[in-house]
Amino acid sequence: MERLPGFRDFYPEPLPHADVWSADARQYIFDRWRSVARRYGFREYDGPPLEPLELYTTKSGDEIVGQLYNFTDKGDRAVALRPEMTPTLARMVAAHARNYKKPIKWFAIPQLFRYERQQKGRLREHFQFNADIFGETDPSADAELIALLIDSLRALKLTANDFVIRLSSRNAWQEFFQRGTRNAERGTAPGRFRRIERGREAPGDLEPRLHAVRSTGRWFSLPAPRSLGGHGRRPRAHRGGDAGRSVQLRHRPVHADHRAGGRGDREAI
């Protein structure tokens, strides 16, 4: 019997052939992530892989249901396999934050699930390294998470030639538009930015809207990131918003025969 599409089996080494996934390589990556996180003073947490469907629709709207593995259980509850860790973490912190000294520094390596079209480097399940800081408003928390991300990649023997760090902040972009837009009093550019960011524009309208945003004020572009082993997307750090600061790193594990050559097939997605 074949496994489900978009899922993987992990075999102990020596592997039966080069096209299967290595459990030893996966454990090697997890051990490095845990070691770096603990060196930075983060504590590991975990939550259930199955959550109430409402936990995700409250955060992302009903449109996310089409991307989830969801069903009604025998207790007539609408549930879903977790597609991300942030809602679970927010629920846990909201329930017991008062019992922990601030700042709260937690990390997790959850397995996440999304019912999406398969493509290279993007299956229907993956493991992800999450690190979050709660109860700290100083920008040093952001700097600490960026440093943690860099060191987690260095621990896998990657160098500055192998990855770049890209930062994202909704508030910073909105402030940028408001300061640089000639007709900022009407809120034109920020309003369009919010609609585009949340995916409410029809695909055919996206490019004209982007052109309109560019034409209303200053604009800049960043160089495309360097390729990392020729696969997937680059590592990305981001600030989590009012709930706290967070950094996330997704990883496609390596095959055993790629490890001996250095970078091989290691990548962050």
Secondary structure, DSSP 8 states (H G I E B T S, - for coil): ----TT---EE-SS-SSTTSEEHHHHHHHHHHHHHHHHHTT-EE----SEEEHHHHHHHH-GGGGGGS-EEE-TTS-EEEE-S-SHHHHHHHHHHHGGGS-SSEEEEE--EEE-----BTTB-SEEEEEEEEEES--STHHHHHHHHHHHHHHHTTT--TTT-------HHHHHHHHHHHBTTGGGTHHHHHHHHHHTT-S-HHHHHHHHHHHHHTB----------STT-S----EE---TT-EEEEEEEE---HHHHTTSSTT-EE-
